[in-house]
Amino acid sequence: MRPNMPLFEYQCSQCEYQFETLVRGSEMAECPECRSRKLDKLLSATAPPVVRSGSLPIAGGCPPADAPPCNPNCCRLP
């Protein structure tokens, strides 16, 4: 299993370009448009973990045919 990679989202204070970049260790991010280092770090949503077992995924998809309906709006209900 790979560790989480430090991928950050930024907005450049100089040209207002928004981008994401991989930042490791003591590296400093730089705007790919104007090369400025005056950046604002943006809040970003994290991705849910990937399920690699026989269990149901965290979100999306229908339950197996032998499972009870997942909710009142389940895709398997008539």
Phi and psi in degrees as a GROMACS rama.xvg file:
@    title "Ramachandran Plot"
@    xaxis  label "Phi"
@    yaxis  label "Psi"
@TYPE xy
-80.9597  142.063  ARG-2
-70.6173  159.375  PRO-3
-61.83  134.32  ASN-4
-89.7755  139.224  MET-5
-77.7239  79.1908  PRO-6
-96.4259  121.803  LEU-7
-120.165  151.626  PHE-8
-105.236  138.978  GLU-9
-134.562  159.106  TYR-10
-127.182  130.276  GLN-11
-72.7656  131.081  CYS-12
-72.9027  -22.1785  SER-13
-87.4067  -50.5638  GLN-14
-111.507  -2.60906  CYS-15
66.4875  15.9803  GLU-16
-71.012  134.436  TYR-17
-103.573  137.712  GLN-18
-157.467  166.756  PHE-19
-123.377  149.471  GLU-20
-151.84  155.011  THR-21
-87.0236  124.871  LEU-22
-122.308  122.365  VAL-23
-116.031  141.457  ARG-24
53.3047  -127.062  GLY-25
-94.0421  11.4291  SER-26
-60.0947  150.412  GLU-27
-114.914  135.756  MET-28
-72.8382  155.279  ALA-29
-138.939  139  GLU-30
-63.302  126.096  CYS-31
-71.006  -14.9603  PRO-32
-88.1503  -49.996  GLU-33
-119.204  -0.777938  CYS-34
69.2237  13.2812  ARG-35
-72.5098  150.165  SER-36
-107.361  7.87871  ARG-37
-88.0745  90.8858  LYS-38
-123.022  148.547  LEU-39
-107.243  124.8  ASP-40
-76.5127  131.426  LYS-41
-97.5342  151.191  LEU-42
-74.4692  135.804  LEU-43
-135.663  151.19  SER-44
-76.9405  143.6  ALA-45
-89.6787  152.637  THR-46
-81.6339  143.283  ALA-47
-69.8951  154.646  PRO-48
-65.3261  151.331  PRO-49
-85.9179  128.269  VAL-50
-90.4527  124.213  VAL-51
-119.695  31.94  ARG-52
-120.439  -170.089  SER-53
-80.8988  0.649893  GLY-54
-78.1664  169.119  SER-55
-68.7294  147.663  LEU-56
-67.5615  162.194  PRO-57
-63.8116  -39.5531  ILE-58
-142.614  147.649  ALA-59
84.1853  158.98  GLY-60
81.3405  155.311  GLY-61
-88.1493  154.331  CYS-62
-70.6988  164.135  PRO-63
-59.4228  156.99  PRO-64
-59.3234  -30.2242  ALA-65
-88.237  0.630509  ASP-66
-90.9468  153.64  ALA-67
-68.4563  162.29  PRO-68
-55.5677  142.399  PRO-69
-77.1317  -28.049  CYS-70
-166.594  173.887  ASN-71
-60.2205  -20.996  PRO-72
-104.547  21.8471  ASN-73
-54.1071  141.612  CYS-74
-66.8347  -16.0126  CYS-75
-93.0406  -6.80753  ARG-76
-79.5851  145.713  LEU-77
